[in-house]
């Protein structure tokens, strides 16, 4: 039995969260109420797309998208 949880680190707030989740990144963002247009998700130095598959062994970093004129 795998008891490990997914780790999510939010760089803007420096918050850490552990959750049980398996599925696509798009599903995780919907579940957590996060707008995908406002962030970039990184796993093992790789930027993820909305259709990326996730599991409890993942460690994700959430980076805010910064734009300006």
MIDREN-198348 format. One record per atom (N, C-alpha, C, CB): residue number from 1; residue in one letter; atom name; x, y, z. Coordinates in Angstrom, 3 decimals, decimal comma. Glycine has a CB too. Layout:
[NUM; A; CA; [X; Y; Z]]
...
END
This chain:
[1; X; N; [0,847; -1,177; 0,000]]
[1; X; CA; [0,000; 0,000; 0,000]]
[1; X; C; [0,891; 1,238; 0,000]]
[1; X; CB; [-0,963; -0,001; 1,223]]
[2; X; N; [0,634; 2,181; -0,928]]
[2; X; CA; [1,410; 3,401; -1,070]]
[2; X; C; [0,737; 4,528; -0,290]]
[2; X; CB; [1,567; 3,781; -2,560]]
[3; X; N; [1,406; 5,011; 0,777]]
[3; X; CA; [0,832; 6,060; 1,606]]
[3; X; C; [1,406; 7,426; 1,285]]
[3; X; CB; [1,051; 5,747; 3,058]]
[4; X; N; [2,300; 7,498; 0,322]]
[4; X; CA; [2,924; 8,760; -0,033]]
[4; X; C; [1,915; 9,684; -0,706]]
[4; X; CB; [4,127; 8,523; -0,949]]
[5; X; N; [2,000; 10,967; -0,389]]
[5; X; CA; [1,096; 11,949; -0,975]]
[5; X; C; [1,856; 12,872; -1,922]]
[5; X; CB; [0,398; 12,765; 0,124]]
[6; X; N; [1,130; 13,466; -2,845]]
[6; X; CA; [1,695; 14,443; -3,748]]
[6; X; C; [2,052; 15,701; -2,953]]
[6; X; CB; [0,709; 14,767; -4,903]]
[7; X; N; [3,216; 16,269; -3,253]]
[7; X; CA; [3,633; 17,512; -2,613]]
[7; X; C; [3,510; 18,648; -3,616]]
[7; X; CB; [5,085; 17,405; -2,072]]
[8; X; N; [2,895; 19,736; -3,177]]
[8; X; CA; [2,741; 20,920; -4,024]]
[8; X; C; [3,329; 22,110; -3,277]]
[8; X; CB; [1,232; 21,173; -4,396]]
[9; X; N; [4,250; 22,827; -3,927]]
[9; X; CA; [4,870; 24,002; -3,329]]
[9; X; C; [4,499; 25,232; -4,144]]
[9; X; CB; [6,408; 23,840; -3,247]]
[10; X; N; [3,924; 26,222; -3,476]]
[10; X; CA; [3,501; 27,465; -4,110]]
[10; X; C; [4,570; 28,524; -3,855]]
[10; X; CB; [2,106; 27,930; -3,573]]
[11; X; N; [5,317; 28,917; -4,889]]
[11; X; CA; [6,447; 29,829; -4,698]]
[11; X; C; [6,014; 31,226; -4,264]]
[11; X; CB; [7,249; 29,925; -5,973]]
[12; X; N; [4,877; 31,704; -4,743]]
[12; X; CA; [4,438; 33,061; -4,402]]
[12; X; C; [4,151; 33,188; -2,913]]
[12; X; CB; [3,193; 33,440; -5,208]]
[13; X; N; [3,471; 32,222; -2,335]]
[13; X; CA; [3,085; 32,284; -0,927]]
[13; X; C; [4,005; 31,466; -0,020]]
[13; X; CB; [1,664; 31,803; -0,767]]
[14; X; N; [4,880; 30,679; -0,634]]
[14; X; CA; [5,771; 29,769; 0,085]]
[14; X; C; [5,010; 28,721; 0,906]]
[14; X; CB; [6,684; 30,563; 0,999]]
[15; X; N; [3,784; 28,421; 0,478]]
[15; X; CA; [2,970; 27,396; 1,120]]
[15; X; C; [3,292; 26,030; 0,533]]
[15; X; CB; [1,472; 27,709; 0,961]]
[16; X; N; [3,144; 25,001; 1,361]]
[16; X; CA; [3,310; 23,610; 0,928]]
[16; X; C; [2,035; 22,871; 1,244]]
[16; X; CB; [4,536; 22,928; 1,615]]
[17; X; N; [1,663; 21,975; 0,347]]
[17; X; CA; [0,441; 21,212; 0,532]]
[17; X; C; [0,717; 19,768; 0,140]]
[17; X; CB; [-0,732; 21,810; -0,302]]
[18; X; N; [0,149; 18,830; 0,883]]
[18; X; CA; [0,224; 17,411; 0,536]]
[18; X; C; [-1,187; 16,903; 0,309]]
[18; X; CB; [0,943; 16,585; 1,650]]
[19; X; N; [-1,399; 16,232; -0,832]]
[19; X; CA; [-2,728; 15,719; -1,154]]
[19; X; C; [-2,619; 14,332; -1,774]]
[19; X; CB; [-3,467; 16,678; -2,107]]
[20; X; N; [-3,711; 13,601; -1,706]]
[20; X; CA; [-3,860; 12,343; -2,442]]
[20; X; C; [-4,473; 12,693; -3,783]]
[20; X; CB; [-4,747; 11,293; -1,655]]
[21; X; N; [-3,756; 12,395; -4,871]]
[21; X; CA; [-4,316; 12,686; -6,188]]
[21; X; C; [-3,623; 11,855; -7,251]]
[21; X; CB; [-4,192; 14,181; -6,515]]
[22; X; N; [-4,428; 11,336; -8,144]]
[22; X; CA; [-3,953; 10,694; -9,377]]
[22; X; C; [-4,869; 11,149; -10,489]]
[22; X; CB; [-3,929; 9,117; -9,260]]
[23; X; N; [-4,300; 11,602; -11,576]]
[23; X; CA; [-5,098; 12,066; -12,704]]
[23; X; C; [-4,319; 13,086; -13,514]]
[23; X; CB; [-6,425; 12,667; -12,222]]
[24; X; N; [-5,039; 13,863; -14,305]]
[24; X; CA; [-4,411; 14,867; -15,161]]
[24; X; C; [-4,267; 16,196; -14,413]]
[24; X; CB; [-5,232; 15,064; -16,453]]
[25; X; N; [-3,276; 16,979; -14,826]]
[25; X; CA; [-3,038; 18,283; -14,211]]
[25; X; C; [-4,281; 19,156; -14,282]]
[25; X; CB; [-1,864; 18,987; -14,889]]
[26; X; N; [-4,980; 19,141; -15,398]]
[26; X; CA; [-6,192; 19,955; -15,552]]
[26; X; C; [-7,221; 19,608; -14,466]]
[26; X; CB; [-6,810; 19,745; -16,959]]
[27; X; N; [-7,372; 18,334; -14,146]]
[27; X; CA; [-8,309; 17,899; -13,109]]
[27; X; C; [-7,874; 18,397; -11,726]]
[27; X; CB; [-8,426; 16,364; -13,107]]
[28; X; N; [-6,568; 18,354; -11,461]]
[28; X; CA; [-6,047; 18,838; -10,182]]
[28; X; C; [-6,329; 20,331; -10,022]]
[28; X; CB; [-4,530; 18,563; -10,075]]
[29; X; N; [-6,070; 21,106; -11,075]]
[29; X; CA; [-6,291; 22,546; -10,988]]
[29; X; C; [-7,765; 22,868; -10,752]]
[29; X; CB; [-5,801; 23,234; -12,262]]
[30; X; N; [-8,660; 22,148; -11,425]]
[30; X; CA; [-10,097; 22,349; -11,193]]
[30; X; C; [-10,462; 22,018; -9,751]]
[30; X; CB; [-10,930; 21,482; -12,161]]
[31; X; N; [-9,937; 20,897; -9,255]]
[31; X; CA; [-10,224; 20,459; -7,885]]
[31; X; C; [-9,754; 21,497; -6,860]]
[31; X; CB; [-9,550; 19,101; -7,608]]
[32; X; N; [-8,608; 22,113; -7,125]]
[32; X; CA; [-8,020; 23,083; -6,197]]
[32; X; C; [-8,490; 24,520; -6,463]]
[32; X; CB; [-6,505; 23,020; -6,282]]
[33; X; N; [-9,295; 24,720; -7,519]]
[33; X; CA; [-9,801; 26,051; -7,825]]
[33; X; C; [-8,728; 27,009; -8,327]]
[33; X; CB; [-10,451; 26,629; -6,612]]
[34; X; N; [-7,779; 26,480; -9,091]]
[34; X; CA; [-6,668; 27,286; -9,610]]
[34; X; C; [-6,875; 27,531; -11,098]]
[34; X; CB; [-5,300; 26,585; -9,356]]
[35; X; N; [-6,799; 28,779; -11,511]]
[35; X; CA; [-6,919; 29,162; -12,914]]
[35; X; C; [-5,603; 28,828; -13,622]]
[35; X; CB; [-7,267; 30,686; -13,057]]
[36; X; N; [-5,609; 27,933; -14,621]]
[36; X; CA; [-4,372; 27,522; -15,277]]
[36; X; C; [-3,683; 28,657; -16,039]]
[36; X; CB; [-4,659; 26,389; -16,220]]
[37; X; N; [-4,394; 29,728; -16,353]]
[37; X; CA; [-3,795; 30,850; -17,074]]
[37; X; C; [-2,914; 31,710; -16,163]]
[37; X; CB; [-4,887; 31,710; -17,699]]
[38; X; N; [-2,975; 31,470; -14,854]]
[38; X; CA; [-2,244; 32,314; -13,910]]
[38; X; C; [-0,983; 31,672; -13,351]]
[38; X; CB; [-3,139; 32,685; -12,782]]
[39; X; N; [-0,717; 30,411; -13,721]]
[39; X; CA; [0,418; 29,696; -13,135]]
[39; X; C; [1,134; 28,816; -14,162]]
[39; X; CB; [-0,053; 28,842; -11,963]]
[40; X; N; [2,328; 28,392; -13,782]]
[40; X; CA; [3,093; 27,373; -14,503]]
[40; X; C; [3,414; 26,297; -13,472]]
[40; X; CB; [4,419; 27,970; -15,182]]
[41; X; N; [3,227; 25,038; -13,844]]
[41; X; CA; [3,520; 23,920; -12,942]]
[41; X; C; [4,767; 23,197; -13,445]]
[41; X; CB; [2,306; 22,936; -12,845]]
[42; X; N; [5,689; 22,940; -12,513]]
[42; X; CA; [6,945; 22,270; -12,848]]
[42; X; C; [7,066; 20,994; -12,014]]
[42; X; CB; [8,167; 23,214; -12,603]]
[43; X; N; [7,517; 19,924; -12,690]]
[43; X; CA; [7,818; 18,654; -12,020]]
[43; X; C; [9,185; 18,204; -12,520]]
[43; X; CB; [6,705; 17,554; -12,301]]
[44; X; N; [10,127; 18,017; -11,614]]
[44; X; CA; [11,476; 17,564; -11,975]]
[44; X; C; [12,077; 18,407; -13,102]]
[44; X; CB; [11,443; 16,092; -12,392]]
[45; X; N; [12,023; 19,718; -12,958]]
[45; X; CA; [12,584; 20,680; -13,919]]
[45; X; C; [11,910; 20,655; -15,286]]
[45; X; CB; [14,047; 20,416; -14,095]]
[46; X; N; [10,711; 20,109; -15,363]]
[46; X; CA; [9,961; 20,060; -16,618]]
[46; X; C; [8,632; 20,775; -16,434]]
[46; X; CB; [9,736; 18,593; -17,080]]
[47; X; N; [8,333; 21,710; -17,357]]
[47; X; CA; [7,041; 22,401; -17,332]]
[47; X; C; [5,973; 21,424; -17,811]]
[47; X; CB; [7,063; 23,697; -18,224]]
[48; X; N; [4,874; 21,351; -17,065]]
[48; X; CA; [3,803; 20,414; -17,389]]
[48; X; C; [2,710; 21,079; -18,217]]
[48; X; CB; [3,207; 19,832; -16,113]]
[49; X; N; [2,031; 20,266; -19,012]]
[49; X; CA; [0,865; 20,719; -19,759]]
[49; X; C; [-0,385; 20,225; -19,037]]
[49; X; CB; [0,903; 20,209; -21,238]]
[50; X; N; [-1,536; 20,771; -19,402]]
[50; X; CA; [-2,783; 20,408; -18,732]]
[50; X; C; [-3,106; 18,922; -18,836]]
[50; X; CB; [-3,918; 21,207; -19,306]]
[51; X; N; [-2,613; 18,250; -19,883]]
[51; X; CA; [-2,914; 16,820; -20,032]]
[51; X; C; [-1,846; 15,918; -19,393]]
[51; X; CB; [-3,052; 16,477; -21,509]]
[52; X; N; [-0,874; 16,509; -18,676]]
[52; X; CA; [0,147; 15,709; -17,988]]
[52; X; C; [-0,505; 14,842; -16,916]]
[52; X; CB; [1,231; 16,622; -17,356]]
[53; X; N; [-0,059; 13,585; -16,835]]
[53; X; CA; [-0,583; 12,661; -15,821]]
[53; X; C; [0,218; 12,821; -14,537]]
[53; X; CB; [-0,527; 11,184; -16,323]]
[54; X; N; [-0,508; 12,834; -13,415]]
[54; X; CA; [0,098; 13,031; -12,103]]
[54; X; C; [-0,179; 11,835; -11,211]]
[54; X; CB; [-0,426; 14,316; -11,450]]
[55; X; N; [0,699; 11,644; -10,219]]
[55; X; CA; [0,492; 10,584; -9,233]]
[55; X; C; [0,952; 11,073; -7,868]]
[55; X; CB; [1,248; 9,289; -9,636]]
[56; X; N; [0,702; 10,282; -6,841]]
[56; X; CA; [1,052; 10,653; -5,479]]
[56; X; C; [2,548; 10,808; -5,254]]
[56; X; CB; [0,516; 9,638; -4,534]]
[57; X; N; [3,371; 10,236; -6,101]]
[57; X; CA; [4,818; 10,354; -5,931]]
[57; X; C; [5,369; 11,685; -6,446]]
[57; X; CB; [5,510; 9,211; -6,640]]
[58; X; N; [4,539; 12,494; -7,090]]
[58; X; CA; [5,001; 13,736; -7,696]]
[58; X; C; [5,253; 14,834; -6,676]]
[58; X; CB; [4,001; 14,212; -8,704]]
[59; X; N; [6,246; 15,657; -6,993]]
[59; X; CA; [6,524; 16,882; -6,247]]
[59; X; C; [6,401; 18,019; -7,254]]
[59; X; CB; [7,961; 16,854; -5,551]]
[60; X; N; [5,393; 18,847; -7,077]]
[60; X; CA; [5,098; 19,911; -8,019]]
[60; X; C; [5,484; 21,265; -7,451]]
[60; X; CB; [3,626; 19,898; -8,389]]
[61; X; N; [5,924; 22,160; -8,335]]
[61; X; CA; [6,199; 23,549; -7,967]]
[61; X; C; [5,267; 24,423; -8,779]]
[61; X; CB; [7,705; 23,935; -8,213]]
[62; X; N; [4,556; 25,312; -8,096]]
[62; X; CA; [3,599; 26,215; -8,744]]
[62; X; C; [4,235; 27,601; -8,816]]
[62; X; CB; [2,228; 26,259; -7,965]]
[63; X; N; [4,455; 28,064; -10,036]]
[63; X; CA; [5,058; 29,375; -10,279]]
[63; X; C; [3,992; 30,329; -10,815]]
[63; X; CB; [6,252; 29,265; -11,277]]
[64; X; N; [3,928; 31,549; -10,297]]
[64; X; CA; [2,967; 32,514; -10,838]]
[64; X; C; [3,437; 33,018; -12,205]]
[64; X; CB; [2,778; 33,704; -9,861]]
[65; X; N; [2,495; 33,270; -13,087]]
[65; X; CA; [2,796; 33,871; -14,375]]
[65; X; C; [2,849; 35,382; -14,160]]
[65; X; CB; [1,730; 33,473; -15,469]]
[66; X; N; [3,934; 35,984; -14,576]]
[66; X; CA; [4,093; 37,426; -14,416]]
[66; X; C; [4,170; 38,051; -15,800]]
[66; X; CB; [5,363; 37,773; -13,570]]
[67; X; N; [3,334; 39,026; -16,030]]
[67; X; CA; [3,373; 39,742; -17,301]]
[67; X; C; [3,282; 41,229; -17,040]]
[67; X; CB; [2,234; 39,282; -18,237]]
[68; X; N; [3,705; 41,977; -17,971]]
[68; X; CA; [3,660; 43,425; -17,804]]
[68; X; C; [3,852; 44,120; -19,139]]
[68; X; CB; [4,725; 43,887; -16,808]]
[69; X; N; [3,742; 45,393; -19,095]]
[69; X; CA; [3,860; 46,125; -20,346]]
[69; X; C; [4,903; 47,186; -20,290]]
[69; X; CB; [2,566; 46,731; -20,715]]
END
